[in-house]
Amino acid sequence: MKKTTIILYIFIIATMAAATIIEHYHGSSFVSRHIYGSWWFSAAWAVMVALAAAWIARRKVRLPSVLTLHLSFAVILAGALLTHLSAEEGTLHLRQGVTADRYSRQTDTGNTVETEMPFSVRLDSFRIQYHEGTTAVADYLTYFTVTDRQGGHKTAASVSMNNIFCYGHTRFCQAGYDSDMLGSRLSVSRDPYGITVSYTGYALLLISFLWMLADPKGSYRRIVRMLTQKRSRLAAAALFLTVMPAYAAPHTLPKDVADRFGRLLILHNDRICPLNTFAVDFTKKIYGKASYKGLTPEQVVTGWIFWGDEWSDEPFIRIKGGEMRETLALPGHVSLNRFFNRDMGGYVIGPYVQEYLWGQHDEFHRQIADTDERVRLIMELRRGTLLKMFPLADGGKVTWHSPTSAIPDTAPHDRKLYIQNVFSLLYTHAKAGEYARMNDIISKTSRFQQKNGGGSLPSLMQTRAEMIYNKVPFATILFMLNLSVGLVTMILAIRRLCSDTAYCRRRNRTDRVTFALTAATTATSFAALTACLALRWVISGTAPMSDGYETMLLAAWLVMLLCLMFCRRIPFLLPCGLLSSGMFLLVSHINSMDPQISHIMPVLNSPLLCIHVSVIMTGFAMLSLTFVCGVTAIILHLTRRGSQHQEHMLRLMSQLFLYPALAALAIGIFTGAVWAGVSWGRYWSWDPKEVWALITLMVYAIAVHGGSMQWLRSPMRYHIFITAAFLCIIMTYFGVNYFLGGMHSYA
């Protein structure tokens, strides 16, 4: 019975993993029909649940928290089965003023059929709501009227992202719209039984996990008691500094004048922000760093605006790719003029850009396209098209214009003239070195923005927060600090673990001082990261957990928080936490993640997102600490410096985080399911992100079943398993995003 249950468990995990890869090549509808929606897949789950229940009964498990926990999973699966058997879903296409009483749905065979509803629906209007002054979508809103067939009763209804409408057991969600803005597509779902049962299972899950962690007779409290009886103190600190070299800089504005210019507002990245943000992004994008020859980003941008010819000879454009550098014999940074040569036909890389547009997407041509984008950005800045700094209200809508924009004829003549001529005045004063007059014009432009910007303007607090945020490279500083200190302290930790037991128990003055220094370093790093996240929250107005960059910062923050909470009882957590948080911060620092702040997608604008992401990332943070414990134990074992006692203690330390991590992961997954249910009417859609999160939960759950799986009773086998299990997190967070096509089906 036990072997069959284990085989089925592994089979289900392997099937789901394979399905995500098959979906990448054959599409969602294929795996929905042939795998997730097949009878044999449902049967495998049902048989596994039945066998697991029989095994629990055979072992005479009587701990109420454990029984309730396993019961909650059975209830959730029962709800999923009811949804699979009885639920219907499809799409309702509405045109303004037209009444519809049928929606389209796909059968199991892939055919599309029309299903009649017991009521009719008429679209009253559809509109897109934008963040004021930008083209960034804030929400999609559909207004319609539902008319009951029997009594003729009419109900006014509306749906938007994260706001569904329920009429009896039928749920309407926003799914799309027609390009002429006269039509809307709603997803329609009917699930009279499955949702109620599944949500009951979620409630049981939450209660049982909290009960399991607090139960004095449970395994988790026993682990806590064992760890608090044996302590060891391990810590160290490291200091480093960076010296900035000096370079001869090209002509630009004095720093104070450029800083004043950087406080002006601009439409950039589809939001209104200080020009300082645009300057930082521009300099990083083109040059690769936020500073050039000791100049601030504002000085760099104003240099290109007012002394463009001189700056065109500067080696400012970074050539990242090796293929392009080798083929064209280019250095790491080249000047803009290097790409223009009349003898070679004008734009040197133009023919290669054309080949890229014709379909040649090898590495060389991709690097050419990337460089061409940088060149175009510089040219657009010099022409002024990027400088959308002048708001004008027209018909109640605020639009931000650049000096070269086509200003509407309805705009007041004086404002139109100001927009078209202000940069000419600035240019004249910059060339003459009349910086006091430039400051006067900058102040006047600021008043122009405040007078005409209306509701599109950020608050003074948001602007100040963004200016502070742009000046401090939080992730760069903290990942270097945490990794360097964490590496030193981990070396000392391993050395201490290799010492005899009596030595490990001694707490001399050096131990106390190094522990205090390491704790202070962790606390300082935690405070700095807290400030970073708080600034991003103030700037964007939403919790900083909406993209890969922010969730990596959140994971690092949670790791350090957990370590600071428990470091007095378990000092070994400090090196673990510093290394783990340093790795999260390093990942956030890599080029594939974008730290720019932007308006979030409407579907992500939900309070349930904060709960879902924060709980999930808390689980990942704690599981990263189990990974560090496992790696440490393996290193000790391979170097023959450790003992079985030390491996056992590291296992206890790992399990201290494993149990609450599983609770956080499970609650986070099912909180996400609730979020999906109230956002678009379907609480589980089998997209790769959901599937791999479930796989991660199921794999890590194996590690807490040492009583049933004898091979896990060996500390070293446990550490090998828990270390290998971390690959599931890597696949869930990175593999799905970068290899399987995206984060979730809505992305």
N, C-alpha and C positions, 0 to 999 in steps of 0.2 A: 504493500500500500504506500509506504513512504517513498520507495524508489519510483513508483509510477507517478506520484504527485510531483516529485522533483523533476522527472523527465518532462512532464507536461508543462511545468513552470518554465524550464529552460526552452522548451519548444515554443511557448507563447512569446517569450522575450526575443528569441531568434527570428520568429515570424514577423514580429512588429519591426525589428531592426531591418530585416530584408525588405519589408513593405515600403519603408521610407526611401530606400534606394531604388526600388522598382518604380515608385511613384515619380521619382526624378526623371526617369526615362520614358515612362508610359502614361503619366498623368494621373490626376486624383480619381477620376471616374473609373479608371481601370482597377486600381487597388480597392476602391470602395465596393465594386461589384464582385471582384474575384477573391478578395482577402477579408477586409474588415466586415463586409456585409454577407459573407458566405456562411453556410450552415455549419461547416466544420470548424470555423474559427469560434463561433458562438458555443458550439458543443465542447470545444477544448476548454474554454473558460468554465462552463457549467460542470464538466466532469472534474476539473481541478478543484473547484470550490467544494463539491460533494466529497471528494477524497480527503481534502484538507479538514473538513468538518469531522469526517469519520476518524481521522488520525488524532485530532484534538480530543475527541471523545474517548478514543482508545488509550491515550496517555493520561486521561483523567485530569485535564487541566482545570483547576478550580479558581484561579485568581480572577476576580471579576473584571479588573481592568483589561487583562489580556483577552478574555472572552468577548467583552464589549468591543474591543478594537477589531478583532477578527469578524465579529458580527457586522460591524459597520461596513467593512469591505464587501461582505456578502449582500447587504442591503443595497449598496451602491451598484453592484453588478446586476442585481435583480432589477433595479430601476433602469439601468442601461438596456437590459433585455426587453423590458416593457416598451421602452422608447423605440427599440429596433423593430418590434413586432407590431406596434399599434400607431406609432407616430407617422405623420405625413408632412411633407414640406415641399414648397414650390415657389414660383415667382408670379407676382401679379403686376402686369404692365398697365399703367393708367395713363390716359391722356386727359388734359384739362377739359372739364365740362362733360366728359363721356362717362357713362355708368357701366361698370363691369361686375359680373357675378360668377366668373370662373377664373381659376388660376392654373398655370401650367406646372406640371411636375413630371419627373422622370421615374419610370418604373424600374424594377430590378433588372429588366432586360435591356435597359438603356433607351427605351422608347419614350417619347414625350406625349402625355395625355392631358386633356382638359378636365379639371375637377370642379364640379359645381359647389358653390357655397350657399348656406342657408340665409344669406343676406346679400345685398348689393353694395358696391363701393363706387363713389364718384369723386374724382380728383377736383378739388377746388383751386389749389395753386401749389407750385413748387418754387422754392428759392434757395439760393446759396448765400450764406452769411459769411462775410469776410472780416478779418481783423482790420480795423479801420486804417485807411491809408496804405494798405498793402493788397496784394493779390493772394495772400495766404488764406486758405479756407478755414473758417472757424466752425461751421456746422452746415449740414444739409437738412432742410426742413420741408416736409410734405404735409399739406393740410387737405383733409378729405372728409367725406360724410358717409357714414354707414347707415343703411336703411334696412330694417328688419322686414322680411317678406310677410310674416304672419300679421303683425299688428301695424306695419308701416311706420314704426317708430324710428325717428332719425337721431343719430348721434354724431356730433361734431368730434373729429379726432385729428390727431397730429402725431407724426413720428419724426425723430431726428436721431443722430448718432448717440448711442447710449440711453435712448429714451424710446422704448417700444410701446405699442398700444395693444391691449388685450380686449378682445370681444368674445366673451365666453371662454372657450378653450382655444380660440384662434389668436395667434400672436402675429402682429405686423411689425416689420423692421425695415429701416431704410437700406436698400440694396444698390441703387443706382439711379440714373436720370438720363433723359434725352438731351441731346446737344442743343436743341432749340429752346430748352428750358420750359417746354410746355408738357412734358411728360415725366413720370417718375416710376421707378421700379421698386416694388416692395417684396421682401421675402415673407412668405406665409408659412406658418408652422402650426400643427395641431398635435399636442402631446398631453392628453388628458390624464394619463396615469404615471408615465415614466418620471416626469419632473418632480412630482410630489414624493415618490419613493426615493429617488436619488438624493433630493435635498434632505430628506429624513436621514439617509445614510451619512451625508456630510455633517449633519448636526451630531450624530453618534460618533463620528470620527473625531471631531473636535473635542467632545467630552472625554472620550476614551483615551486620547493621547495625553491630555492634561492630567487625567486620572493616573495614567501609567507613570508619568514623570513624578507625580506627587505621592504615589502609593508607597507607604513605608515597607510593605512586604515585597515590592517589586524589585526587579533586577537593577534598575537604574539607581534607586536609593542605596542598594547594597554596594554598587560601584563607588558612589560618592563617599560612603562611610569608609570604604577601604582606602581610598585615595587620601582622605583627610587625616589618616593615621600615619602616613609616611610622606615626608616632605623633603625637598632639596632645593637649595637656592642657587640659581645660576644667572649671571648677568654680566654685561660688559658695555662699553660705550666707545664711540669713534667720532672723531672730528675731522672735517675737511673743509677747505676753502677753495674758491676759484678766483683766479686773477684774470681780468679782462685786458687783453693787449690793446694798444692804441694804434690807430691807422690814420693816414691822411684821407680826409673825407671830402667828397665833392661839395659844390655850393648848395646851400639850403637855408631855410629860415633859422633864426636863433631858437633855441629850445623853448623859451617861454612863449614866443609867438606861435610856434608850431603846436605847443600844448593847448593854447587858447583855441586854435583852429580845430584841434582834435576833440574839443568839447562840443562843437556844433553837431547837430543831428543829421543823419543820412538814412535813406532807404537802402538797406543792404541785407542780403540773404532773406528777402521778403519780410523784413521787420524794421521798425524804426529804432536806431541805436546810435550811440556816439560815433563820430567819424573815427575816433580812436580805434574802435573795433574793426572798422573797415581797413584802417591802416595796418593793424596787426595781421589780419587775415591776408591782405595783399602782400605784405612783406614776407610772411611765412610761405605763401603760395609760390611766389616768384623766386625768392632767394633761399628759402629753406629754414630761415631763422627769423626771429622777431626783431633783430637789430642788424644794421649794416654799418661796418666800420665805426662802431660806437654811437651811431645816430639812432634816435628813437624812431618808431614806426611813423609817427606824424611827420618827422623831418624827412623821412624817406619819401613819403607820398607827396608832400609839398615840394620836395626837390624835383620829382618827376613832373609835377604840375607846372612849376614856374621856371625850372631850368632843365627842361626835357632834353634839349640837344646835348648839354654837357653830360647828363646822366646816361644818355644812350651809348656813351663810350665806357661806362662802368661795367665791370664783370659781375653783373647783378643776376643774370638768369641762370638758375641752377640746372645742370644737365644730370638727371638722376641715373638714367639707364646706361649700362656699360656697352650695350650693342651700338647705340647711337654715338657714344663718345669714341668708340674704337673705329667705327666705319667712317665717320667724318673727321676724325683726328681732333676732337674737341677737349678742352680742359673741363674741370668740374663746374666752373662758372664762366659764362661768356657774356659779352656785351650785346645789347640790342642791335647795334650796327653790324655785328658779325653775321647777322642773318639777312642783310640787305647788300647786294652787290650788283651794280648795273651790268658789269661785264659778264656776270653769270645769269642774267635774265631777271634781275630784281630780287624777289624773295627766294633765298637760297634753298630752303626746305620745301618750297611750294610744290614742286613735282612729287615729292614723297608724301605730302599731305593729300594730294590728289589720288595717289595710289592707295592710301589708307581709305579714302572715301569710296574708292572703287572696290573695296573688299579685302585688301591685303592687311590682315590684322596680326601679323607676326610680331615678335617682341620689338624689333627695330621700328616698325611702323607705329606701334602703340606708343613708343617713346617719342617718336616724331609728333604724333597727335597731341601728346601731353605738353611738349615744348611749344607747339603751335598755340595751344590754349593760353600759355603764359605770355607769349608774344602778343596775342590779341588783347589780353587784359591790360597790358601796358599801353597799347595803342588806344584802347577805349578810354583809359584814364587820361591820356594826353589830349584826346578829343573832348573830354568832359562828359561823355555819355554815362559814366559810372557815378557821377557826382549828383545824385538825386537828393538835393538838399533843400528844395524850395516847395513847401506845401501850398496848395491852392484848393479852396472849396468850390465845388461846382455841383449844384443840384443836391446839396446836402452830403455829398461824398468828397472826402479829402484825397487829392492825388499829389504825389511828390514828383517834382520835375527837376531835370538837370538843366544847366545853362543852354544846352543845345536841343532841348525838347521842343516839340511843337506845342506852344502854349495856346489853349482854347481862346477863340475870339471873345468869349464871354468874360474872360478875366479882366479885371481893372487894368487900364493902360499903364498906370504908374508901377504896378506890381510886375507887369509883363516886362517893362523896360528894366526894372531892377534886376530881375532874374537873368535877362539877356546880357547885362553889362557889368554886373558886379565882379565877375572874375577878370574882366579886362582891367578894371580899376585895381584889383588886388595884384594883378601881374605887373602893372606899371609901378606901383609902390614897392613891390618886392624887388624889381630890377634896380630901383633907385635907392634901396635900403631905407625907405621911409616906413619903418616898422610901427611907429606910433599911429600913423594913419591906417595901416593895416589892422591894428587892434581896434580902431574905431569902426572900421567896416565889418570886422568879425562880430563885434558887439551888436551892430545894427542888424546883421544877418541873424543873430540869435534872437533878437526881438521880433524879426520878421517870422521866424519859425514859431515862436510862442504865440504870436497873434493869429497866424493862419493855420497852425497845425491841428487845432481842435482836439478831438478825442483820440487822435492817432499818436499823440505825444506820450512818451513814457514819463513816469513820475520822476521828480527830482531824486528820490531815494533810489529808483532803479538806475538812473543815469550814473549817480555816484558809485553805486555798487558795481556797475559794469566797468567803470574807469579803474576801480581798485582791482577787480578781477583780472583785467587785462594786463596789469602791471606785474602780477605775481604768477610765475609759472608753477602753480601748486604741484601738479602731477610730476613734473620733471624733478623738482627739488625733493619731494617726498619719496619718490621711488628710489632715488640714489641714497638718500638717508636711511630708509628702512632696509634696503637690501644690504648696504654696507654694514650697518650695525647688526642686522639680523645674522649676517654671515659670521661675523666675529663671535657673537654670543652663541650661535649654534655650534661653532667649533669648541668653545669653552664648555657648552652643555654636553657634547659628546665626550669630551675629555673627562668631565665630572662623572658621567655615567659609567665610564670605563674604570673609575677608581673603586677602591674597596668600599664596602657599605659603611664602615665606621667613618671614613673620611667624608663620605657624602652627607653624613648626618651632622658633621661639624659646621658651625656657623660662626666663622671668624669675622674680623672687622672688614677684611677685603671683600668677603662675600656680601656683606651688608652694603658696602659702598657701591660695588658694581651693580648689585640689584637695584639700588636707588637710582643710579645713573641711567640704567637701561629703562627702568619704569618712567623716569622723567623724560627720556627721549621718546618713548612710546606715547606718553601723555601729550608731549609737545606736537608730535606728528598728528595725533588724533585731533587736537585742538585746531591745527592748521587745516586739516582736511574738513573738519566741521565748518570752519569759516568758508572754505571753498564751496561746499555744498550749499551752505546758507546763501552765499552770494548768487550762485546759479539759480536758486529758488526765487530770490527777490527779483532777479533780472527777468526771468521767464514767466514768473507768476504761477508756475506749476512745480510740483515736487520733482526733484532731480533724479528721475528714474525712468525716463522715457526712451532712452537709446542705449547702445552698447557702451559708450563712453561713461555715461552717468551710472549705469549699473555696476561697472567695474569700480568706480569710485565708491559707490555704496557698499560693495562687497568688502573693499579694503577698510572702510569705516567700521563696518560691523565686526570684522575680525579684530581690529584694535580695541573696540568697545568690549568684546567678550574677554579678551586677554586682560584688559585692565580690571574687569570685574572679578576675575578669578586668579589673578597672578599671585596674590598673597597666599592662597592655599596651594597653588601649583605654579611655582616660579618658572618652571620649564616652559610655560606658555608664552613668556615674553619673546624668546628667540623664535619660537614657532610662529607667533603672531606677526613679528616684524618681517620675517621671510615671506610668509603668506601674503600679507598686505602689500609688501614690496612687489611681489609678482603680479598682483592684481593691478597695482599702479603702473607697473612696467607695461602690462598688456594695454592699459588705457592710453599709454604714451605712443604706441606703435601707429604707423601711418594709416593703417586700414580703418582706424576709428576716428571719427570726426568730432573734435571738441567744440565745434561752433554751436552757439545757442540759437535755436530757431523755434518757430511755432510748432507745437506738436500736432499730429494728425487728430482730427475730430474724434475718431474712435478711441483714442487714448486718453481723452479728456474725461476721465471718470475717477471718482474717489476709490472705487474698487481696484483700480490699477495700482494705487499706492500700496494697498494691503497686499495684493497679489505679488507685486515685484519685491517689496521689502521682505515679505515672509520667505519667498523663494531664495532671495539673495542671502538672507540669514542662514538658511539651510546650506547653501553652497559655501558660505564663509566657514561654517563649522566643519563641513566635510573637507575643506582644504586643510584644516588643522589635523584631521585624522590622517590625511595624506602625508603631512610633515612627520607625524609620529611614526607612520609606517616606513617612510624612507629612512628615518633615523635608526629604527630598529634593524632594517636590512643592512645599512652601512656598518653598524656595530657587529652584526652577525658575519658579514663577509670579511671584515678586517680582523675577526676573531678577538675583538676587544670587549665584547659584551658578555653578559651572562643571562641565564634563563630568568633570573629575578628581574633584571633590567628590561628584558623583552616583555615580561608579564606586566611590569609597571607602565610601560609604554602602551600596552594594550588597554589597560584600565583607563589611562589618560585619553586614548583614542575613543573608547566607548563612552567616556564622559560627554563627548560632543556628538557621538554617533546617534544616540537616542533622541535628543532634542532636534538634531538635524533632520532625522527622518520625520519627526512630527512637523517641523517647519516645512519640509518639502511636500509632504502629503497635504497639509492644510493649504499651502500655496497653490498647489496644482488644482485642488478642488475649489479654492477661492477664485482662481482663474476661470474655472468652469461656470461658477455662478455669474461672474462678470460677463462671460460670453452669452449666458442665457438671458441676462437682462439687457444686453447690448444688441444682439441680433437673433435672439430667439432659439439658439442652438447651443447647448452647454458643452457639447463635445463633438469635434468635427474631424478627428483623426488626422490633423495636419502634423507634419514632421516634428515641430517643436513640442506639441502636446505628447506625441508618442514617445519621443526620446526623454522627456521629463518623467513619464511613467516608467520607462525602462530603467532610468537612473534610480527611481524609488524602489523598484522591484529588485534591482541588483544589490543595492545597499541593504535592503531588508534581509537578505540572506545572512549578513554578518551578525545579526542579533539572534539568529536561530542556532546558536552553538549547542544548545541542548539536544536538538534533533540531528545536527550534522556534526558527527564526531571529529571530522578532519579539521573543523574550525577551532577545536579546543586547544590545539597547538598554537602558542603565541606567534611563532614565526609564520605559520601558514595563514593565520589571521592577518598579519601585517602584509604579506604578499598579496592576499586577496583585496584588502582595503586600499592598497596602493594601486593595484590594477583597476579597481573600480572607479578610480578618479578619471579614467579615460572616458567613462560615460558622461561625466560633467563636461569634459572638454568637447565631446561630440554634441552634447545638448546645447552648449552655449556657443561654440565656434563652428563645429562641423555642420550643423543645420543651417546656420547663418551664411556660411561661405561656400558650402559644397552642395547643399540640398535646396538652395533657392530662396531662402528667406526665413524670417523669424516666425511669423504666423500667417495664416491664410489671408488675413486682411491686409498684410503689409505689401 
